[in-house]
C-alpha cells in the first residue's frame, strides 16, 4: 500500500498536461473495449454521482444548488 501512495504522490506532482494525457488514454482504452455510447453513459453517470455526493457532503438542498447554477448562467 505504501508503494501505491508513493506512485500517487509522484503522479499528482506531474504537470496537469500529463494528467490530461492519462485521462485521454484511459478514455480511449475504455472506448475500444466497451464502445462509445457505453463509455459516454459511464461518464454521465459518474458525473451525476459526483454531483450527488458533493451535494450530500455539503448538506445543501437541491433548490439551492439549482438556484446557484441558474443565477450563475443568467448573470453572465
N, CA, C and O atoms as a Maestro MAE file, in Angstrom:
{
 s_m_m2io_version
 :::
 2.0.0
}

f_m_ct {
 s_m_title
 :::
 protein
 m_atom[304] {
  # First column is atom index #
  i_m_mmod_type
  r_m_x_coord
  r_m_y_coord
  r_m_z_coord
  i_m_residue_number
  s_m_chain_name
  s_m_pdb_residue_name
  s_m_pdb_atom_name
  i_m_atomic_number
  :::
  1 25 0.821 -1.191 0.000 1 A "UNK " " N  " 7
  2 3 0.000 0.000 0.000 1 A "UNK " " CA " 6
  3 2 0.867 1.256 0.000 1 A "UNK " " C  " 6
  4 15 0.496 2.270 -0.592 1 A "UNK " " O  " 8
  5 25 2.019 1.189 0.664 2 A "UNK " " N  " 7
  6 3 2.908 2.331 0.715 2 A "UNK " " CA " 6
  7 2 3.422 2.680 -0.682 2 A "UNK " " C  " 6
  8 15 3.579 3.854 -1.015 2 A "UNK " " O  " 8
  9 25 3.679 1.664 -1.490 3 A "UNK " " N  " 7
  10 3 4.120 1.907 -2.859 3 A "UNK " " CA " 6
  11 2 3.053 2.587 -3.689 3 A "UNK " " C  " 6
  12 15 3.358 3.401 -4.561 3 A "UNK " " O  " 8
  13 25 1.799 2.254 -3.418 4 A "UNK " " N  " 7
  14 3 0.691 2.892 -4.130 4 A "UNK " " CA " 6
  15 2 0.617 4.376 -3.784 4 A "UNK " " C  " 6
  16 15 0.372 5.207 -4.658 4 A "UNK " " O  " 8
  17 25 0.828 4.708 -2.515 5 A "UNK " " N  " 7
  18 3 0.824 6.121 -2.109 5 A "UNK " " CA " 6
  19 2 1.985 6.872 -2.742 5 A "UNK " " C  " 6
  20 15 1.831 8.027 -3.140 5 A "UNK " " O  " 8
  21 25 3.151 6.227 -2.841 6 A "UNK " " N  " 7
  22 3 4.300 6.870 -3.483 6 A "UNK " " CA " 6
  23 2 4.026 7.111 -4.957 6 A "UNK " " C  " 6
  24 15 4.360 8.168 -5.491 6 A "UNK " " O  " 8
  25 25 3.418 6.131 -5.616 7 A "UNK " " N  " 7
  26 3 3.085 6.285 -7.036 7 A "UNK " " CA " 6
  27 2 2.064 7.399 -7.221 7 A "UNK " " C  " 6
  28 15 2.176 8.189 -8.159 7 A "UNK " " O  " 8
  29 25 1.072 7.472 -6.340 8 A "UNK " " N  " 7
  30 3 0.066 8.542 -6.432 8 A "UNK " " CA " 6
  31 2 0.701 9.908 -6.196 8 A "UNK " " C  " 6
  32 15 0.375 10.869 -6.893 8 A "UNK " " O  " 8
  33 25 1.605 10.005 -5.220 9 A "UNK " " N  " 7
  34 3 2.283 11.280 -4.956 9 A "UNK " " CA " 6
  35 2 3.120 11.692 -6.159 9 A "UNK " " C  " 6
  36 15 3.157 12.870 -6.514 9 A "UNK " " O  " 8
  37 25 3.788 10.733 -6.787 10 A "UNK " " N  " 7
  38 3 4.581 11.039 -7.977 10 A "UNK " " CA " 6
  39 2 3.682 11.518 -9.115 10 A "UNK " " C  " 6
  40 15 3.983 12.512 -9.777 10 A "UNK " " O  " 8
  41 25 2.577 10.806 -9.337 11 A "UNK " " N  " 7
  42 3 1.679 11.173 -10.434 11 A "UNK " " CA " 6
  43 2 1.039 12.532 -10.199 11 A "UNK " " C  " 6
  44 15 0.901 13.322 -11.133 11 A "UNK " " O  " 8
  45 25 0.649 12.812 -8.968 12 A "UNK " " N  " 7
  46 3 0.000 14.098 -8.690 12 A "UNK " " CA " 6
  47 2 0.981 15.259 -8.756 12 A "UNK " " C  " 6
  48 15 0.564 16.409 -8.890 12 A "UNK " " O  " 8
  49 25 2.284 14.978 -8.665 13 A "UNK " " N  " 7
  50 3 3.268 16.053 -8.767 13 A "UNK " " CA " 6
  51 2 3.601 16.396 -10.217 13 A "UNK " " C  " 6
  52 15 4.262 17.402 -10.475 13 A "UNK " " O  " 8
  53 25 3.155 15.582 -11.157 14 A "UNK " " N  " 7
  54 3 3.411 15.856 -12.573 14 A "UNK " " CA " 6
  55 2 2.593 17.051 -13.042 14 A "UNK " " C  " 6
  56 15 1.579 17.387 -12.429 14 A "UNK " " O  " 8
  57 25 3.028 17.699 -14.133 15 A "UNK " " N  " 7
  58 3 2.221 18.796 -14.694 15 A "UNK " " CA " 6
  59 2 0.845 18.288 -15.141 15 A "UNK " " C  " 6
  60 15 0.674 17.110 -15.457 15 A "UNK " " O  " 8
  61 25 -0.117 19.191 -15.160 16 A "UNK " " N  " 7
  62 3 -1.501 18.818 -15.467 16 A "UNK " " CA " 6
  63 2 -1.662 18.279 -16.885 16 A "UNK " " C  " 6
  64 15 -2.609 17.537 -17.148 16 A "UNK " " O  " 8
  65 25 -0.778 18.626 -17.789 17 A "UNK " " N  " 7
  66 3 -0.909 18.101 -19.152 17 A "UNK " " CA " 6
  67 2 -0.761 16.583 -19.169 17 A "UNK " " C  " 6
  68 15 -1.359 15.912 -20.009 17 A "UNK " " O  " 8
  69 25 0.040 16.035 -18.240 18 A "UNK " " N  " 7
  70 3 0.176 14.583 -18.159 18 A "UNK " " CA " 6
  71 2 -1.063 13.939 -17.540 18 A "UNK " " C  " 6
  72 15 -1.409 12.807 -17.876 18 A "UNK " " O  " 8
  73 25 -1.722 14.646 -16.649 19 A "UNK " " N  " 7
  74 3 -2.989 14.142 -16.103 19 A "UNK " " CA " 6
  75 2 -4.027 14.060 -17.223 19 A "UNK " " C  " 6
  76 15 -4.762 13.078 -17.331 19 A "UNK " " O  " 8
  77 25 -4.077 15.097 -18.047 20 A "UNK " " N  " 7
  78 3 -4.995 15.091 -19.183 20 A "UNK " " CA " 6
  79 2 -4.667 13.984 -20.162 20 A "UNK " " C  " 6
  80 15 -5.566 13.337 -20.699 20 A "UNK " " O  " 8
  81 25 -3.384 13.764 -20.397 21 A "UNK " " N  " 7
  82 3 -2.968 12.686 -21.294 21 A "UNK " " CA " 6
  83 2 -3.393 11.328 -20.744 21 A "UNK " " C  " 6
  84 15 -3.891 10.485 -21.489 21 A "UNK " " O  " 8
  85 25 -3.198 11.115 -19.448 22 A "UNK " " N  " 7
  86 3 -3.596 9.844 -18.833 22 A "UNK " " CA " 6
  87 2 -5.107 9.653 -18.901 22 A "UNK " " C  " 6
  88 15 -5.580 8.546 -19.157 22 A "UNK " " O  " 8
  89 25 -5.865 10.717 -18.675 23 A "UNK " " N  " 7
  90 3 -7.327 10.625 -18.761 23 A "UNK " " CA " 6
  91 2 -7.760 10.311 -20.186 23 A "UNK " " C  " 6
  92 15 -8.678 9.517 -20.391 23 A "UNK " " O  " 8
  93 25 -7.114 10.924 -21.171 24 A "UNK " " N  " 7
  94 3 -7.464 10.668 -22.567 24 A "UNK " " CA " 6
  95 2 -7.132 9.235 -22.970 24 A "UNK " " C  " 6
  96 15 -7.904 8.595 -23.684 24 A "UNK " " O  " 8
  97 25 -5.998 8.735 -22.520 25 A "UNK " " N  " 7
  98 3 -5.623 7.351 -22.834 25 A "UNK " " CA " 6
  99 2 -6.595 6.378 -22.171 25 A "UNK " " C  " 6
  100 15 -6.994 5.388 -22.784 25 A "UNK " " O  " 8
  101 25 -6.973 6.649 -20.933 26 A "UNK " " N  " 7
  102 3 -7.949 5.797 -20.248 26 A "UNK " " CA " 6
  103 2 -9.286 5.818 -20.973 26 A "UNK " " C  " 6
  104 15 -9.915 4.775 -21.150 26 A "UNK " " O  " 8
  105 25 -9.724 7.009 -21.395 27 A "UNK " " N  " 7
  106 3 -10.973 7.127 -22.149 27 A "UNK " " CA " 6
  107 2 -10.886 6.335 -23.447 27 A "UNK " " C  " 6
  108 15 -11.833 5.639 -23.812 27 A "UNK " " O  " 8
  109 25 -9.759 6.435 -24.148 28 A "UNK " " N  " 7
  110 3 -9.586 5.707 -25.408 28 A "UNK " " CA " 6
  111 2 -9.635 4.197 -25.181 28 A "UNK " " C  " 6
  112 15 -10.272 3.475 -25.948 28 A "UNK " " O  " 8
  113 25 -8.967 3.717 -24.133 29 A "UNK " " N  " 7
  114 3 -8.968 2.278 -23.841 29 A "UNK " " CA " 6
  115 2 -10.384 1.800 -23.528 29 A "UNK " " C  " 6
  116 15 -10.812 0.759 -24.024 29 A "UNK " " O  " 8
  117 25 -11.112 2.561 -22.703 30 A "UNK " " N  " 7
  118 3 -12.493 2.187 -22.397 30 A "UNK " " CA " 6
  119 2 -13.362 2.210 -23.643 30 A "UNK " " C  " 6
  120 15 -14.233 1.357 -23.813 30 A "UNK " " O  " 8
  121 25 -13.130 3.186 -24.515 31 A "UNK " " N  " 7
  122 3 -13.885 3.286 -25.761 31 A "UNK " " CA " 6
  123 2 -13.638 2.059 -26.631 31 A "UNK " " C  " 6
  124 15 -14.574 1.506 -27.208 31 A "UNK " " O  " 8
  125 25 -12.390 1.636 -26.727 32 A "UNK " " N  " 7
  126 3 -12.056 0.482 -27.555 32 A "UNK " " CA " 6
  127 2 -12.653 -0.803 -26.977 32 A "UNK " " C  " 6
  128 15 -13.045 -1.698 -27.727 32 A "UNK " " O  " 8
  129 25 -12.720 -0.894 -25.670 33 A "UNK " " N  " 7
  130 3 -13.239 -2.111 -25.041 33 A "UNK " " CA " 6
  131 2 -14.768 -2.148 -25.065 33 A "UNK " " C  " 6
  132 15 -15.354 -3.156 -25.459 33 A "UNK " " O  " 8
  133 25 -15.410 -1.069 -24.651 34 A "UNK " " N  " 7
  134 3 -16.854 -1.078 -24.448 34 A "UNK " " CA " 6
  135 2 -17.663 -0.395 -25.536 34 A "UNK " " C  " 6
  136 15 -18.844 -0.703 -25.696 34 A "UNK " " O  " 8
  137 25 -17.077 0.511 -26.282 35 A "UNK " " N  " 7
  138 3 -17.811 1.262 -27.283 35 A "UNK " " CA " 6
  139 2 -18.123 2.666 -26.801 35 A "UNK " " C  " 6
  140 15 -18.116 2.943 -25.601 35 A "UNK " " O  " 8
  141 25 -18.398 3.548 -27.753 36 A "UNK " " N  " 7
  142 3 -18.559 4.967 -27.444 36 A "UNK " " CA " 6
  143 2 -19.747 5.238 -26.536 36 A "UNK " " C  " 6
  144 15 -19.606 5.945 -25.538 36 A "UNK " " O  " 8
  145 25 -20.913 4.695 -26.858 37 A "UNK " " N  " 7
  146 3 -22.126 5.046 -26.120 37 A "UNK " " CA " 6
  147 2 -22.097 4.530 -24.694 37 A "UNK " " C  " 6
  148 15 -22.606 5.191 -23.788 37 A "UNK " " O  " 8
  149 25 -21.515 3.371 -24.479 38 A "UNK " " N  " 7
  150 3 -21.415 2.847 -23.112 38 A "UNK " " CA " 6
  151 2 -20.452 3.687 -22.277 38 A "UNK " " C  " 6
  152 15 -20.699 3.941 -21.098 38 A "UNK " " O  " 8
  153 25 -19.350 4.118 -22.901 39 A "UNK " " N  " 7
  154 3 -18.400 4.962 -22.181 39 A "UNK " " CA " 6
  155 2 -19.018 6.329 -21.896 39 A "UNK " " C  " 6
  156 15 -18.803 6.897 -20.826 39 A "UNK " " O  " 8
  157 25 -19.780 6.853 -22.844 40 A "UNK " " N  " 7
  158 3 -20.455 8.130 -22.623 40 A "UNK " " CA " 6
  159 2 -21.467 8.012 -21.484 40 A "UNK " " C  " 6
  160 15 -21.564 8.908 -20.645 40 A "UNK " " O  " 8
  161 25 -22.214 6.919 -21.451 41 A "UNK " " N  " 7
  162 3 -23.153 6.684 -20.352 41 A "UNK " " CA " 6
  163 2 -22.408 6.572 -19.030 41 A "UNK " " C  " 6
  164 15 -22.858 7.110 -18.018 41 A "UNK " " O  " 8
  165 25 -21.282 5.886 -19.027 42 A "UNK " " N  " 7
  166 3 -20.473 5.768 -17.819 42 A "UNK " " CA " 6
  167 2 -20.013 7.140 -17.339 42 A "UNK " " C  " 6
  168 15 -20.047 7.413 -16.139 42 A "UNK " " O  " 8
  169 25 -19.584 8.005 -18.252 43 A "UNK " " N  " 7
  170 3 -19.135 9.349 -17.879 43 A "UNK " " CA " 6
  171 2 -20.284 10.181 -17.316 43 A "UNK " " C  " 6
  172 15 -20.104 10.909 -16.339 43 A "UNK " " O  " 8
  173 25 -21.461 10.076 -17.925 44 A "UNK " " N  " 7
  174 3 -22.625 10.828 -17.438 44 A "UNK " " CA " 6
  175 2 -23.028 10.342 -16.045 44 A "UNK " " C  " 6
  176 15 -23.313 11.151 -15.161 44 A "UNK " " O  " 8
  177 25 -23.051 9.039 -15.853 45 A "UNK " " N  " 7
  178 3 -23.412 8.502 -14.539 45 A "UNK " " CA " 6
  179 2 -22.367 8.855 -13.483 45 A "UNK " " C  " 6
  180 15 -22.716 9.130 -12.334 45 A "UNK " " O  " 8
  181 25 -21.096 8.850 -13.861 46 A "UNK " " N  " 7
  182 3 -20.046 9.233 -12.916 46 A "UNK " " CA " 6
  183 2 -20.179 10.698 -12.527 46 A "UNK " " C  " 6
  184 15 -20.012 11.045 -11.358 46 A "UNK " " O  " 8
  185 25 -20.477 11.560 -13.494 47 A "UNK " " N  " 7
  186 3 -20.665 12.984 -13.198 47 A "UNK " " CA " 6
  187 2 -21.883 13.197 -12.304 47 A "UNK " " C  " 6
  188 15 -21.846 14.020 -11.389 47 A "UNK " " O  " 8
  189 25 -22.957 12.463 -12.564 48 A "UNK " " N  " 7
  190 3 -24.152 12.581 -11.724 48 A "UNK " " CA " 6
  191 2 -23.866 12.089 -10.306 48 A "UNK " " C  " 6
  192 15 -24.316 12.697 -9.335 48 A "UNK " " O  " 8
  193 25 -23.131 11.006 -10.187 49 A "UNK " " N  " 7
  194 3 -22.762 10.501 -8.864 49 A "UNK " " CA " 6
  195 2 -21.867 11.468 -8.109 49 A "UNK " " C  " 6
  196 15 -22.009 11.642 -6.899 49 A "UNK " " O  " 8
  197 25 -20.946 12.095 -8.825 50 A "UNK " " N  " 7
  198 3 -20.079 13.095 -8.204 50 A "UNK " " CA " 6
  199 2 -20.901 14.276 -7.701 50 A "UNK " " C  " 6
  200 15 -20.707 14.749 -6.581 50 A "UNK " " O  " 8
  201 25 -21.818 14.745 -8.540 51 A "UNK " " N  " 7
  202 3 -22.656 15.887 -8.156 51 A "UNK " " CA " 6
  203 2 -23.525 15.531 -6.956 51 A "UNK " " C  " 6
  204 15 -23.654 16.327 -6.026 51 A "UNK " " O  " 8
  205 25 -24.116 14.351 -6.970 52 A "UNK " " N  " 7
  206 3 -24.944 13.913 -5.849 52 A "UNK " " CA " 6
  207 2 -24.123 13.814 -4.570 52 A "UNK " " C  " 6
  208 15 -24.566 14.259 -3.511 52 A "UNK " " O  " 8
  209 25 -22.941 13.240 -4.662 53 A "UNK " " N  " 7
  210 3 -22.070 13.127 -3.495 53 A "UNK " " CA " 6
  211 2 -21.632 14.473 -2.960 53 A "UNK " " C  " 6
  212 15 -21.537 14.666 -1.748 53 A "UNK " " O  " 8
  213 25 -21.364 15.403 -3.860 54 A "UNK " " N  " 7
  214 3 -20.948 16.738 -3.422 54 A "UNK " " CA " 6
  215 2 -22.086 17.459 -2.704 54 A "UNK " " C  " 6
  216 15 -21.867 18.099 -1.675 54 A "UNK " " O  " 8
  217 25 -23.289 17.357 -3.241 55 A "UNK " " N  " 7
  218 3 -24.440 17.986 -2.594 55 A "UNK " " CA " 6
  219 2 -24.678 17.351 -1.231 55 A "UNK " " C  " 6
  220 15 -24.949 18.047 -0.253 55 A "UNK " " O  " 8
  221 25 -24.577 16.037 -1.170 56 A "UNK " " N  " 7
  222 3 -24.804 15.327 0.083 56 A "UNK " " CA " 6
  223 2 -23.723 15.678 1.105 56 A "UNK " " C  " 6
  224 15 -24.014 15.871 2.286 56 A "UNK " " O  " 8
  225 25 -22.472 15.759 0.640 57 A "UNK " " N  " 7
  226 3 -21.359 16.066 1.530 57 A "UNK " " CA " 6
  227 2 -21.475 17.470 2.115 57 A "UNK " " C  " 6
  228 15 -21.185 17.680 3.293 57 A "UNK " " O  " 8
  229 25 -21.893 18.418 1.305 58 A "UNK " " N  " 7
  230 3 -22.017 19.796 1.769 58 A "UNK " " CA " 6
  231 2 -23.368 20.067 2.424 58 A "UNK " " C  " 6
  232 15 -23.611 21.170 2.913 58 A "UNK " " O  " 8
  233 25 -24.237 19.080 2.437 59 A "UNK " " N  " 7
  234 3 -25.570 19.155 3.034 59 A "UNK " " CA " 6
  235 2 -26.357 20.353 2.500 59 A "UNK " " C  " 6
  236 15 -26.954 21.121 3.254 59 A "UNK " " O  " 8
  237 25 -26.335 20.483 1.184 60 A "UNK " " N  " 7
  238 3 -27.081 21.546 0.526 60 A "UNK " " CA " 6
  239 2 -28.418 20.998 0.058 60 A "UNK " " C  " 6
  240 15 -28.592 19.789 -0.094 60 A "UNK " " O  " 8
  241 25 -29.347 21.895 -0.167 61 A "UNK " " N  " 7
  242 3 -30.620 21.471 -0.729 61 A "UNK " " CA " 6
  243 2 -30.525 21.555 -2.254 61 A "UNK " " C  " 6
  244 15 -29.751 22.347 -2.792 61 A "UNK " " O  " 8
  245 25 -31.315 20.735 -2.941 62 A "UNK " " N  " 7
  246 3 -31.313 20.741 -4.402 62 A "UNK " " CA " 6
  247 2 -31.780 22.087 -4.931 62 A "UNK " " C  " 6
  248 15 -31.287 22.560 -5.955 62 A "UNK " " O  " 8
  249 25 -32.718 22.699 -4.245 63 A "UNK " " N  " 7
  250 3 -33.224 24.006 -4.682 63 A "UNK " " CA " 6
  251 2 -32.096 25.043 -4.672 63 A "UNK " " C  " 6
  252 15 -31.970 25.839 -5.601 63 A "UNK " " O  " 8
  253 25 -31.288 25.026 -3.626 64 A "UNK " " N  " 7
  254 3 -30.181 25.982 -3.537 64 A "UNK " " CA " 6
  255 2 -29.148 25.734 -4.632 64 A "UNK " " C  " 6
  256 15 -28.625 26.681 -5.218 64 A "UNK " " O  " 8
  257 25 -28.855 24.472 -4.909 65 A "UNK " " N  " 7
  258 3 -27.886 24.151 -5.961 65 A "UNK " " CA " 6
  259 2 -28.403 24.617 -7.315 65 A "UNK " " C  " 6
  260 15 -27.669 25.255 -8.070 65 A "UNK " " O  " 8
  261 25 -29.658 24.307 -7.630 66 A "UNK " " N  " 7
  262 3 -30.227 24.735 -8.907 66 A "UNK " " CA " 6
  263 2 -30.308 26.250 -9.001 66 A "UNK " " C  " 6
  264 15 -30.054 26.829 -10.057 66 A "UNK " " O  " 8
  265 25 -30.659 26.881 -7.905 67 A "UNK " " N  " 7
  266 3 -30.734 28.339 -7.889 67 A "UNK " " CA " 6
  267 2 -29.365 28.955 -8.161 67 A "UNK " " C  " 6
  268 15 -29.245 29.919 -8.917 67 A "UNK " " O  " 8
  269 25 -28.350 28.396 -7.546 68 A "UNK " " N  " 7
  270 3 -26.993 28.900 -7.755 68 A "UNK " " CA " 6
  271 2 -26.524 28.667 -9.187 68 A "UNK " " C  " 6
  272 15 -25.894 29.539 -9.785 68 A "UNK " " O  " 8
  273 25 -26.824 27.505 -9.734 69 A "UNK " " N  " 7
  274 3 -26.429 27.207 -11.113 69 A "UNK " " CA " 6
  275 2 -27.140 28.116 -12.104 69 A "UNK " " C  " 6
  276 15 -26.521 28.632 -13.035 69 A "UNK " " O  " 8
  277 25 -28.426 28.309 -11.909 70 A "UNK " " N  " 7
  278 3 -29.188 29.125 -12.853 70 A "UNK " " CA " 6
  279 2 -28.843 30.599 -12.743 70 A "UNK " " C  " 6
  280 15 -28.814 31.293 -13.759 70 A "UNK " " O  " 8
  281 25 -28.581 31.096 -11.548 71 A "UNK " " N  " 7
  282 3 -28.219 32.510 -11.425 71 A "UNK " " CA " 6
  283 2 -26.831 32.768 -11.979 71 A "UNK " " C  " 6
  284 15 -26.579 33.854 -12.501 71 A "UNK " " O  " 8
  285 25 -25.926 31.811 -11.883 72 A "UNK " " N  " 7
  286 3 -24.600 31.979 -12.479 72 A "UNK " " CA " 6
  287 2 -24.700 32.066 -13.991 72 A "UNK " " C  " 6
  288 15 -23.959 32.824 -14.618 72 A "UNK " " O  " 8
  289 25 -25.591 31.312 -14.576 73 A "UNK " " N  " 7
  290 3 -25.738 31.296 -16.033 73 A "UNK " " CA " 6
  291 2 -26.410 32.564 -16.556 73 A "UNK " " C  " 6
  292 15 -26.059 33.057 -17.628 73 A "UNK " " O  " 8
  293 25 -27.356 33.082 -15.815 74 A "UNK " " N  " 7
  294 3 -28.120 34.226 -16.324 74 A "UNK " " CA " 6
  295 2 -27.432 35.556 -16.078 74 A "UNK " " C  " 6
  296 15 -27.791 36.550 -16.707 74 A "UNK " " O  " 8
  297 25 -26.457 35.606 -15.184 75 A "UNK " " N  " 7
  298 3 -25.791 36.877 -14.902 75 A "UNK " " CA " 6
  299 2 -24.588 37.125 -15.792 75 A "UNK " " C  " 6
  300 15 -23.981 38.192 -15.709 75 A "UNK " " O  " 8
  301 25 -24.228 36.184 -16.631 76 A "UNK " " N  " 7
  302 3 -23.052 36.357 -17.494 76 A "UNK " " CA " 6
  303 2 -23.312 37.304 -18.622 76 A "UNK " " C  " 6
  304 15 -22.422 37.555 -19.435 76 A "UNK " " O  " 8
  :::
 }
 m_bond[303] {
  # First column is bond index #
  i_m_from
  i_m_to
  i_m_order
  :::
  1 1 2 1
  2 2 3 1
  3 3 4 2
  4 3 5 1
  5 5 6 1
  6 6 7 1
  7 7 8 2
  8 7 9 1
  9 9 10 1
  10 10 11 1
  11 11 12 2
  12 11 13 1
  13 13 14 1
  14 14 15 1
  15 15 16 2
  16 15 17 1
  17 17 18 1
  18 18 19 1
  19 19 20 2
  20 19 21 1
  21 21 22 1
  22 22 23 1
  23 23 24 2
  24 23 25 1
  25 25 26 1
  26 26 27 1
  27 27 28 2
  28 27 29 1
  29 29 30 1
  30 30 31 1
  31 31 32 2
  32 31 33 1
  33 33 34 1
  34 34 35 1
  35 35 36 2
  36 35 37 1
  37 37 38 1
  38 38 39 1
  39 39 40 2
  40 39 41 1
  41 41 42 1
  42 42 43 1
  43 43 44 2
  44 43 45 1
  45 45 46 1
  46 46 47 1
  47 47 48 2
  48 47 49 1
  49 49 50 1
  50 50 51 1
  51 51 52 2
  52 51 53 1
  53 53 54 1
  54 54 55 1
  55 55 56 2
  56 55 57 1
  57 57 58 1
  58 58 59 1
  59 59 60 2
  60 59 61 1
  61 61 62 1
  62 62 63 1
  63 63 64 2
  64 63 65 1
  65 65 66 1
  66 66 67 1
  67 67 68 2
  68 67 69 1
  69 69 70 1
  70 70 71 1
  71 71 72 2
  72 71 73 1
  73 73 74 1
  74 74 75 1
  75 75 76 2
  76 75 77 1
  77 77 78 1
  78 78 79 1
  79 79 80 2
  80 79 81 1
  81 81 82 1
  82 82 83 1
  83 83 84 2
  84 83 85 1
  85 85 86 1
  86 86 87 1
  87 87 88 2
  88 87 89 1
  89 89 90 1
  90 90 91 1
  91 91 92 2
  92 91 93 1
  93 93 94 1
  94 94 95 1
  95 95 96 2
  96 95 97 1
  97 97 98 1
  98 98 99 1
  99 99 100 2
  100 99 101 1
  101 101 102 1
  102 102 103 1
  103 103 104 2
  104 103 105 1
  105 105 106 1
  106 106 107 1
  107 107 108 2
  108 107 109 1
  109 109 110 1
  110 110 111 1
  111 111 112 2
  112 111 113 1
  113 113 114 1
  114 114 115 1
  115 115 116 2
  116 115 117 1
  117 117 118 1
  118 118 119 1
  119 119 120 2
  120 119 121 1
  121 121 122 1
  122 122 123 1
  123 123 124 2
  124 123 125 1
  125 125 126 1
  126 126 127 1
  127 127 128 2
  128 127 129 1
  129 129 130 1
  130 130 131 1
  131 131 132 2
  132 131 133 1
  133 133 134 1
  134 134 135 1
  135 135 136 2
  136 135 137 1
  137 137 138 1
  138 138 139 1
  139 139 140 2
  140 139 141 1
  141 141 142 1
  142 142 143 1
  143 143 144 2
  144 143 145 1
  145 145 146 1
  146 146 147 1
  147 147 148 2
  148 147 149 1
  149 149 150 1
  150 150 151 1
  151 151 152 2
  152 151 153 1
  153 153 154 1
  154 154 155 1
  155 155 156 2
  156 155 157 1
  157 157 158 1
  158 158 159 1
  159 159 160 2
  160 159 161 1
  161 161 162 1
  162 162 163 1
  163 163 164 2
  164 163 165 1
  165 165 166 1
  166 166 167 1
  167 167 168 2
  168 167 169 1
  169 169 170 1
  170 170 171 1
  171 171 172 2
  172 171 173 1
  173 173 174 1
  174 174 175 1
  175 175 176 2
  176 175 177 1
  177 177 178 1
  178 178 179 1
  179 179 180 2
  180 179 181 1
  181 181 182 1
  182 182 183 1
  183 183 184 2
  184 183 185 1
  185 185 186 1
  186 186 187 1
  187 187 188 2
  188 187 189 1
  189 189 190 1
  190 190 191 1
  191 191 192 2
  192 191 193 1
  193 193 194 1
  194 194 195 1
  195 195 196 2
  196 195 197 1
  197 197 198 1
  198 198 199 1
  199 199 200 2
  200 199 201 1
  201 201 202 1
  202 202 203 1
  203 203 204 2
  204 203 205 1
  205 205 206 1
  206 206 207 1
  207 207 208 2
  208 207 209 1
  209 209 210 1
  210 210 211 1
  211 211 212 2
  212 211 213 1
  213 213 214 1
  214 214 215 1
  215 215 216 2
  216 215 217 1
  217 217 218 1
  218 218 219 1
  219 219 220 2
  220 219 221 1
  221 221 222 1
  222 222 223 1
  223 223 224 2
  224 223 225 1
  225 225 226 1
  226 226 227 1
  227 227 228 2
  228 227 229 1
  229 229 230 1
  230 230 231 1
  231 231 232 2
  232 231 233 1
  233 233 234 1
  234 234 235 1
  235 235 236 2
  236 235 237 1
  237 237 238 1
  238 238 239 1
  239 239 240 2
  240 239 241 1
  241 241 242 1
  242 242 243 1
  243 243 244 2
  244 243 245 1
  245 245 246 1
  246 246 247 1
  247 247 248 2
  248 247 249 1
  249 249 250 1
  250 250 251 1
  251 251 252 2
  252 251 253 1
  253 253 254 1
  254 254 255 1
  255 255 256 2
  256 255 257 1
  257 257 258 1
  258 258 259 1
  259 259 260 2
  260 259 261 1
  261 261 262 1
  262 262 263 1
  263 263 264 2
  264 263 265 1
  265 265 266 1
  266 266 267 1
  267 267 268 2
  268 267 269 1
  269 269 270 1
  270 270 271 1
  271 271 272 2
  272 271 273 1
  273 273 274 1
  274 274 275 1
  275 275 276 2
  276 275 277 1
  277 277 278 1
  278 278 279 1
  279 279 280 2
  280 279 281 1
  281 281 282 1
  282 282 283 1
  283 283 284 2
  284 283 285 1
  285 285 286 1
  286 286 287 1
  287 287 288 2
  288 287 289 1
  289 289 290 1
  290 290 291 1
  291 291 292 2
  292 291 293 1
  293 293 294 1
  294 294 295 1
  295 295 296 2
  296 295 297 1
  297 297 298 1
  298 298 299 1
  299 299 300 2
  300 299 301 1
  301 301 302 1
  302 302 303 1
  303 303 304 2
  :::
 }
}
